[in-house]
Amino acid sequence: MITPMILLASSLLGQTVQSLECANLLDRSTDLHTDDDLWVSLRVHSADDHIKDSHLCQTDYVLVITRAGGSPIERKVESIDDSWGRSVRFWIDGITPQSQRLIATIVERGEHPTFQIILDDLGSENVNILDVPWSFIEQFPVQCQAALKGIGMTRRGNVVIGFRTGGCVASRGARELKQGPNIKGVQKPAHPTLLKVNATFETIYQESVAR
């Protein structure tokens, strides 16, 4: 049995979700500011993909990290090419205070729906993307699908996803995301594994604003 040791956030204001329909030349961002004057911005730019005969809309995601007294560091995170007018939602879930890793989420409902968890190691330039299988998302009621978020990190360094609102909290347990294998250069989806009731994990700091 793991000794209970959940690290509570010093400020827990909830995530600010940005939403848009993919169209030409749109820009959105959502920011997080911590007590030690760290600013993190997750930004998206959507536009025509300009690929001949594709007629698709592309979203490009960038993380911008600014520490106190330092210059902004920009990291390209992801590009998604799919149907025009698709629903796009993204937010910063928060930062784990002890391990200093940032968790963010991208949800796109195009012809090929995606639910992606971004894991950024603030101490390096390492950014990982975990694709959560859509078949896993669809097993929950619609209201619970919208409430699914990154909520922490296990001692093994894996992201924990779960539900924070409504009746989903009591009836649905938290899941540990284990990265799928890379087979011949193709990254397979992550494996959501149900955590035991008495399992503990590091919770995340949240203080975000949309712009």
MARBA-664752 format. One record per residue: residue number from 1; y, z, x of N, C-alpha, C in turn; residue in three letters; chain. Coordinates in steps of 0.1 Angstrom, whole numbers, padded with zeros to 4 digits. Example, Ala and Ser with C-alpha at 12.3 -4.5 7.8 and 13.67 -1.06 7.14 Angstrom:
<rs>
nr:npy:npz:npx:capy:capz:capx:cpy:cpz:cpx:rest:kette
1:-0057:0078:0132:-0045:0078:0123:-0033:0078:0132:ALA:A
2:-0022:0071:0128:-0011:0071:0137:0000:0079:0129:SER:A
</rs>
This chain:
<rs>
nr:npy:npz:npx:capy:capz:capx:cpy:cpz:cpx:rest:kette
1:-0012:0000:0008:0000:0000:0000:0012:0000:0009:MET:A
2:0022:-0008:0005:0035:-0009:0013:0044:0003:0009:ILE:A
3:0050:0010:0018:0059:0021:0015:0071:0015:0008:THR:A
4:0075:0020:-0004:0087:0015:-0010:0100:0016:-0001:PRO:A
5:0107:0005:0001:0119:0005:0009:0127:-0007:0006:MET:A
6:0131:-0008:-0007:0139:-0019:-0011:0154:-0016:-0006:ILE:A
7:0159:-0026:0001:0173:-0025:0006:0183:-0030:-0005:LEU:A
8:0191:-0021:-0011:0199:-0025:-0022:0212:-0031:-0016:LEU:A
9:0218:-0040:-0024:0231:-0047:-0020:0242:-0037:-0022:ALA:A
10:0252:-0038:-0013:0264:-0029:-0014:0273:-0034:-0025:SER:A
11:0272:-0047:-0028:0280:-0052:-0039:0271:-0063:-0046:SER:A
12:0269:-0061:-0059:0260:-0070:-0066:0267:-0075:-0079:LEU:A
13:0274:-0087:-0077:0282:-0092:-0087:0276:-0105:-0094:LEU:A
14:0264:-0109:-0089:0257:-0120:-0095:0262:-0133:-0089:GLY:A
15:0254:-0144:-0091:0257:-0157:-0085:0266:-0165:-0094:GLN:A
16:0274:-0173:-0087:0283:-0182:-0094:0277:-0196:-0094:THR:A
17:0272:-0201:-0105:0265:-0214:-0106:0275:-0225:-0108:VAL:A
18:0274:-0236:-0100:0282:-0248:-0102:0273:-0258:-0109:GLN:A
19:0279:-0265:-0119:0272:-0275:-0126:0280:-0288:-0127:SER:A
20:0273:-0299:-0127:0280:-0312:-0129:0269:-0322:-0133:LEU:A
21:0274:-0334:-0137:0266:-0345:-0140:0269:-0355:-0129:GLU:A
22:0258:-0360:-0122:0260:-0369:-0110:0268:-0381:-0114:CYS:A
23:0279:-0383:-0107:0288:-0394:-0109:0295:-0398:-0096:ALA:A
24:0303:-0408:-0096:0310:-0413:-0084:0321:-0404:-0080:ASN:A
25:0321:-0400:-0067:0332:-0393:-0061:0336:-0379:-0067:LEU:A
26:0325:-0371:-0069:0327:-0357:-0073:0325:-0347:-0062:LEU:A
27:0333:-0336:-0062:0331:-0326:-0052:0331:-0312:-0059:ASP:A
28:0321:-0304:-0055:0321:-0290:-0060:0316:-0281:-0049:ARG:A
29:0320:-0268:-0050:0315:-0258:-0040:0314:-0245:-0046:SER:A
30:0305:-0236:-0041:0304:-0222:-0044:0304:-0214:-0032:THR:A
31:0312:-0203:-0031:0314:-0196:-0019:0308:-0182:-0020:ASP:A
32:0305:-0176:-0008:0301:-0162:-0007:0309:-0156:0004:LEU:A
33:0314:-0144:0002:0322:-0136:0011:0316:-0122:0013:HIS:A
34:0313:-0118:0025:0307:-0105:0027:0317:-0095:0033:THR:A
35:0313:-0083:0033:0322:-0072:0037:0326:-0073:0052:ASP:A
36:0318:-0080:0060:0321:-0082:0074:0329:-0095:0077:ASP:A
37:0335:-0100:0066:0344:-0112:0067:0336:-0125:0071:ASP:A
38:0325:-0126:0066:0317:-0139:0067:0319:-0147:0055:LEU:A
39:0323:-0159:0056:0325:-0169:0045:0314:-0179:0046:TRP:A
40:0307:-0182:0035:0297:-0193:0034:0300:-0201:0022:VAL:A
41:0301:-0214:0024:0304:-0223:0013:0293:-0233:0012:SER:A
42:0287:-0235:0000:0277:-0245:-0003:0284:-0256:-0011:LEU:A
43:0285:-0268:-0005:0293:-0279:-0011:0284:-0291:-0014:ARG:A
44:0288:-0298:-0025:0281:-0310:-0028:0291:-0321:-0031:VAL:A
45:0288:-0333:-0026:0295:-0345:-0029:0286:-0355:-0035:HIS:A
46:0290:-0360:-0047:0281:-0370:-0054:0289:-0384:-0054:SER:A
47:0281:-0394:-0053:0287:-0408:-0052:0276:-0418:-0054:ALA:A
48:0280:-0431:-0056:0271:-0442:-0056:0264:-0442:-0042:ASP:A
49:0251:-0445:-0042:0243:-0445:-0030:0245:-0457:-0021:ASP:A
50:0252:-0468:-0027:0255:-0480:-0020:0243:-0487:-0014:HIS:A
51:0232:-0485:-0019:0220:-0492:-0015:0217:-0504:-0024:ILE:A
52:0216:-0515:-0018:0215:-0528:-0026:0203:-0527:-0036:LYS:A
53:0206:-0530:-0049:0197:-0531:-0060:0191:-0517:-0064:ASP:A
54:0196:-0506:-0059:0191:-0493:-0063:0198:-0487:-0075:SER:A
55:0211:-0488:-0075:0219:-0484:-0087:0217:-0469:-0090:HIS:A
56:0216:-0461:-0079:0214:-0447:-0081:0226:-0438:-0077:LEU:A
57:0226:-0426:-0080:0237:-0416:-0077:0231:-0406:-0066:CYS:A
58:0238:-0405:-0055:0234:-0396:-0044:0242:-0383:-0044:GLN:A
59:0235:-0372:-0042:0242:-0359:-0039:0239:-0355:-0025:THR:A
60:0250:-0351:-0018:0249:-0347:-0004:0254:-0332:-0003:ASP:A
61:0245:-0323:0002:0248:-0309:0002:0251:-0305:0017:TYR:A
62:0261:-0296:0018:0265:-0292:0031:0268:-0277:0031:VAL:A
63:0263:-0269:0041:0267:-0255:0042:0278:-0254:0052:LEU:A
64:0289:-0247:0049:0300:-0244:0059:0300:-0229:0061:VAL:A
65:0298:-0225:0073:0298:-0211:0077:0310:-0207:0086:ILE:A
66:0317:-0197:0082:0329:-0193:0089:0328:-0178:0092:THR:A
67:0328:-0174:0104:0328:-0160:0108:0342:-0155:0111:ARG:A
68:0345:-0142:0111:0358:-0137:0113:0364:-0142:0127:ALA:A
69:0375:-0148:0127:0381:-0153:0139:0375:-0166:0145:GLY:A
70:0365:-0171:0138:0358:-0183:0144:0362:-0196:0136:GLY:A
71:0357:-0207:0141:0359:-0220:0135:0347:-0223:0125:SER:A
72:0350:-0230:0114:0339:-0234:0105:0328:-0242:0112:PRO:A
73:0315:-0238:0109:0304:-0245:0113:0297:-0252:0101:ILE:A
74:0296:-0265:0102:0291:-0273:0091:0276:-0278:0094:GLU:A
75:0268:-0276:0084:0254:-0279:0085:0250:-0288:0073:ARG:A
76:0245:-0300:0076:0240:-0308:0065:0227:-0303:0060:LYS:A
77:0225:-0301:0047:0214:-0294:0041:0204:-0304:0035:VAL:A
78:0209:-0313:0026:0200:-0321:0018:0208:-0333:0012:GLU:A
79:0201:-0344:0010:0206:-0355:0002:0195:-0359:-0008:SER:A
80:0200:-0361:-0021:0190:-0365:-0031:0196:-0377:-0038:ILE:A
81:0187:-0387:-0040:0191:-0400:-0046:0183:-0402:-0058:ASP:A
82:0190:-0402:-0070:0182:-0402:-0083:0192:-0408:-0093:ASP:A
83:0189:-0406:-0106:0196:-0413:-0117:0210:-0408:-0119:SER:A
84:0219:-0417:-0124:0232:-0414:-0127:0232:-0404:-0139:TRP:A
85:0242:-0396:-0139:0244:-0387:-0151:0234:-0375:-0151:GLY:A
86:0226:-0374:-0141:0216:-0363:-0142:0223:-0349:-0140:ARG:A
87:0217:-0339:-0146:0222:-0326:-0145:0220:-0320:-0131:SER:A
88:0230:-0315:-0125:0230:-0309:-0111:0235:-0295:-0112:VAL:A
89:0227:-0285:-0107:0232:-0271:-0106:0228:-0266:-0092:ARG:A
90:0237:-0258:-0087:0235:-0252:-0074:0243:-0239:-0072:PHE:A
91:0238:-0230:-0064:0245:-0217:-0062:0239:-0211:-0049:TRP:A
92:0247:-0201:-0044:0243:-0192:-0033:0237:-0180:-0039:ILE:A
93:0224:-0177:-0037:0217:-0165:-0042:0222:-0153:-0035:ASP:A
94:0224:-0154:-0022:0229:-0142:-0014:0224:-0142:0000:GLY:A
95:0227:-0131:0007:0223:-0129:0021:0215:-0117:0022:ILE:A
96:0204:-0117:0030:0196:-0105:0032:0204:-0097:0043:THR:A
97:0208:-0084:0040:0216:-0077:0049:0210:-0074:0063:PRO:A
98:0196:-0071:0062:0190:-0067:0075:0186:-0079:0083:GLN:A
99:0180:-0089:0077:0175:-0101:0085:0186:-0112:0086:SER:A
100:0197:-0110:0079:0208:-0120:0080:0204:-0134:0077:GLN:A
101:0197:-0136:0066:0193:-0150:0062:0199:-0153:0048:ARG:A
102:0204:-0165:0047:0211:-0169:0035:0201:-0176:0026:LEU:A
103:0201:-0173:0013:0192:-0180:0003:0201:-0187:-0007:ILE:A
104:0199:-0200:-0009:0206:-0207:-0020:0197:-0216:-0027:ALA:A
105:0201:-0221:-0039:0192:-0229:-0048:0199:-0241:-0053:THR:A
106:0191:-0252:-0053:0195:-0265:-0059:0185:-0269:-0070:ILE:A
107:0191:-0272:-0082:0182:-0277:-0093:0188:-0290:-0098:VAL:A
108:0180:-0301:-0098:0185:-0314:-0103:0174:-0319:-0113:GLU:A
109:0180:-0324:-0124:0171:-0328:-0135:0172:-0343:-0137:ARG:A
110:0168:-0351:-0127:0168:-0365:-0128:0155:-0371:-0132:GLY:A
111:0152:-0383:-0128:0139:-0389:-0131:0128:-0382:-0123:GLU:A
112:0132:-0377:-0112:0123:-0369:-0103:0129:-0355:-0102:HIS:A
113:0127:-0346:-0111:0133:-0332:-0111:0130:-0325:-0098:PRO:A
114:0140:-0317:-0093:0138:-0309:-0081:0143:-0295:-0083:THR:A
115:0135:-0285:-0077:0140:-0272:-0077:0138:-0268:-0062:PHE:A
116:0149:-0266:-0055:0148:-0264:-0040:0154:-0251:-0036:GLN:A
117:0148:-0243:-0027:0153:-0231:-0022:0157:-0234:-0007:ILE:A
118:0170:-0231:-0004:0175:-0233:0010:0174:-0219:0017:ILE:A
119:0169:-0219:0028:0168:-0207:0037:0175:-0210:0050:LEU:A
120:0186:-0203:0052:0194:-0206:0064:0194:-0193:0073:ASP:A
121:0190:-0195:0085:0191:-0183:0095:0205:-0183:0101:ASP:A
122:0213:-0173:0097:0227:-0173:0101:0228:-0170:0116:LEU:A
123:0217:-0166:0123:0218:-0163:0137:0214:-0175:0145:GLY:A
124:0211:-0186:0139:0208:-0199:0146:0212:-0210:0138:SER:A
125:0207:-0222:0141:0211:-0234:0133:0199:-0239:0125:GLU:A
126:0189:-0230:0123:0177:-0233:0116:0179:-0232:0101:ASN:A
127:0177:-0244:0094:0178:-0245:0080:0164:-0250:0074:VAL:A
128:0158:-0243:0065:0146:-0247:0059:0148:-0250:0044:ASN:A
129:0141:-0260:0039:0141:-0263:0025:0127:-0261:0019:ILE:A
130:0126:-0253:0009:0113:-0252:0002:0114:-0258:-0012:LEU:A
131:0105:-0268:-0014:0104:-0274:-0027:0095:-0267:-0036:ASP:A
132:0100:-0261:-0047:0092:-0254:-0056:0086:-0264:-0066:VAL:A
133:0073:-0265:-0068:0067:-0275:-0077:0072:-0274:-0091:PRO:A
134:0076:-0286:-0096:0081:-0286:-0110:0071:-0281:-0120:TRP:A
135:0058:-0284:-0117:0047:-0279:-0126:0048:-0264:-0127:SER:A
136:0052:-0257:-0116:0053:-0242:-0117:0065:-0238:-0126:PHE:A
137:0076:-0245:-0124:0088:-0242:-0132:0085:-0244:-0147:ILE:A
138:0078:-0255:-0151:0076:-0258:-0165:0067:-0249:-0172:GLU:A
139:0060:-0240:-0165:0051:-0231:-0172:0059:-0220:-0179:GLN:A
140:0072:-0218:-0176:0080:-0208:-0182:0088:-0213:-0194:PHE:A
141:0092:-0205:-0203:0101:-0209:-0214:0115:-0214:-0208:PRO:A
142:0122:-0222:-0216:0134:-0228:-0210:0144:-0218:-0206:VAL:A
143:0146:-0207:-0214:0155:-0197:-0210:0151:-0190:-0197:GLN:A
144:0138:-0189:-0194:0134:-0183:-0181:0135:-0193:-0170:CYS:A
145:0134:-0206:-0172:0136:-0215:-0162:0150:-0214:-0156:GLN:A
146:0160:-0213:-0165:0174:-0212:-0161:0177:-0199:-0154:ALA:A
147:0168:-0188:-0156:0171:-0175:-0150:0164:-0173:-0137:ALA:A
148:0155:-0183:-0132:0148:-0182:-0120:0157:-0184:-0108:LEU:A
149:0157:-0174:-0098:0166:-0174:-0087:0159:-0168:-0075:LYS:A
150:0165:-0170:-0063:0161:-0163:-0051:0166:-0149:-0052:GLY:A
151:0157:-0139:-0050:0161:-0125:-0051:0158:-0117:-0038:ILE:A
152:0152:-0122:-0028:0150:-0114:-0016:0141:-0121:-0006:GLY:A
153:0136:-0113:0004:0128:-0118:0015:0117:-0107:0018:MET:A
154:0105:-0112:0020:0094:-0103:0024:0095:-0100:0039:THR:A
155:0087:-0090:0043:0087:-0087:0057:0081:-0098:0066:ARG:A
156:0074:-0107:0060:0069:-0118:0067:0079:-0130:0069:ARG:A
157:0091:-0128:0062:0101:-0138:0063:0100:-0149:0053:GLY:A
158:0093:-0146:0042:0092:-0156:0031:0102:-0152:0020:ASN:A
159:0107:-0163:0013:0117:-0161:0002:0109:-0155:-0010:VAL:A
160:0116:-0146:-0017:0110:-0141:-0030:0119:-0147:-0041:VAL:A
161:0113:-0153:-0051:0120:-0158:-0063:0115:-0149:-0075:ILE:A
162:0124:-0148:-0085:0121:-0140:-0097:0132:-0142:-0107:GLY:A
163:0131:-0134:-0117:0140:-0134:-0129:0149:-0122:-0129:PHE:A
164:0162:-0124:-0132:0171:-0113:-0133:0176:-0110:-0147:ARG:A
165:0175:-0119:-0156:0181:-0117:-0169:0171:-0118:-0181:THR:A
166:0175:-0112:-0192:0167:-0114:-0204:0154:-0108:-0204:GLY:A
167:0145:-0113:-0213:0131:-0108:-0214:0122:-0113:-0203:GLY:A
168:0128:-0122:-0195:0119:-0128:-0184:0116:-0117:-0174:CYS:A
169:0125:-0107:-0171:0123:-0097:-0161:0110:-0089:-0163:VAL:A
170:0109:-0084:-0176:0098:-0075:-0179:0084:-0083:-0179:ALA:A
171:0085:-0095:-0183:0072:-0102:-0186:0067:-0111:-0174:SER:A
172:0076:-0114:-0165:0073:-0123:-0154:0075:-0116:-0140:ARG:A
173:0065:-0116:-0132:0066:-0110:-0119:0073:-0119:-0109:GLY:A
174:0077:-0112:-0097:0083:-0120:-0086:0073:-0127:-0079:ALA:A
175:0077:-0138:-0073:0068:-0147:-0065:0073:-0148:-0050:ARG:A
176:0063:-0148:-0041:0066:-0151:-0027:0064:-0166:-0025:GLU:A
177:0074:-0172:-0018:0072:-0187:-0016:0067:-0189:-0002:LEU:A
178:0055:-0195:-0001:0049:-0198:0012:0050:-0213:0014:LYS:A
179:0056:-0217:0025:0058:-0231:0028:0045:-0239:0028:GLN:A
180:0045:-0250:0022:0033:-0259:0022:0031:-0265:0035:GLY:A
181:0020:-0271:0038:0017:-0278:0050:0025:-0291:0052:PRO:A
182:0027:-0294:0065:0033:-0307:0068:0022:-0317:0072:ASN:A
183:0019:-0326:0064:0008:-0335:0066:0013:-0349:0070:ILE:A
184:0010:-0353:0082:0015:-0366:0087:0030:-0369:0085:LYS:A
185:0038:-0359:0087:0052:-0360:0086:0057:-0358:0072:GLY:A
186:0049:-0355:0063:0053:-0353:0049:0052:-0338:0045:VAL:A
187:0063:-0332:0042:0063:-0318:0039:0058:-0316:0024:GLN:A
188:0048:-0308:0023:0042:-0306:0009:0050:-0294:0003:LYS:A
189:0050:-0293:-0011:0057:-0282:-0018:0052:-0268:-0014:PRO:A
190:0061:-0259:-0016:0058:-0245:-0013:0048:-0239:-0024:ALA:A
191:0041:-0228:-0020:0032:-0222:-0029:0037:-0209:-0034:HIS:A
192:0041:-0208:-0047:0046:-0195:-0053:0034:-0186:-0055:PRO:A
193:0034:-0174:-0049:0023:-0165:-0050:0028:-0152:-0056:THR:A
194:0022:-0148:-0067:0026:-0136:-0074:0025:-0123:-0066:LEU:A
195:0036:-0116:-0065:0035:-0103:-0057:0029:-0092:-0065:LEU:A
196:0023:-0083:-0058:0017:-0071:-0065:0029:-0063:-0071:LYS:A
197:0026:-0055:-0081:0036:-0047:-0088:0042:-0037:-0078:VAL:A
198:0035:-0032:-0069:0040:-0022:-0059:0046:-0028:-0046:ASN:A
199:0046:-0041:-0045:0051:-0048:-0033:0066:-0046:-0032:ALA:A
200:0071:-0045:-0020:0086:-0043:-0018:0091:-0055:-0009:THR:A
201:0104:-0057:-0010:0110:-0067:-0002:0125:-0064:-0001:PHE:A
202:0131:-0071:0009:0145:-0069:0012:0153:-0076:0001:GLU:A
203:0162:-0070:-0006:0170:-0076:-0016:0182:-0082:-0010:THR:A
204:0189:-0090:-0017:0201:-0098:-0011:0214:-0093:-0016:ILE:A
205:0224:-0095:-0007:0238:-0092:-0009:0244:-0104:-0017:TYR:A
206:0251:-0101:-0027:0258:-0112:-0035:0272:-0109:-0038:GLN:A
207:0281:-0118:-0034:0295:-0117:-0038:0300:-0131:-0037:GLU:A
208:0300:-0138:-0048:0303:-0153:-0047:0313:-0157:-0057:SER:A
209:0320:-0167:-0053:0330:-0173:-0062:0329:-0188:-0062:VAL:A
210:0332:-0195:-0073:0332:-0210:-0073:0345:-0216:-0071:ALA:A
211:0346:-0228:-0065:0358:-0235:-0063:0357:-0249:-0067:ARG:A
</rs>
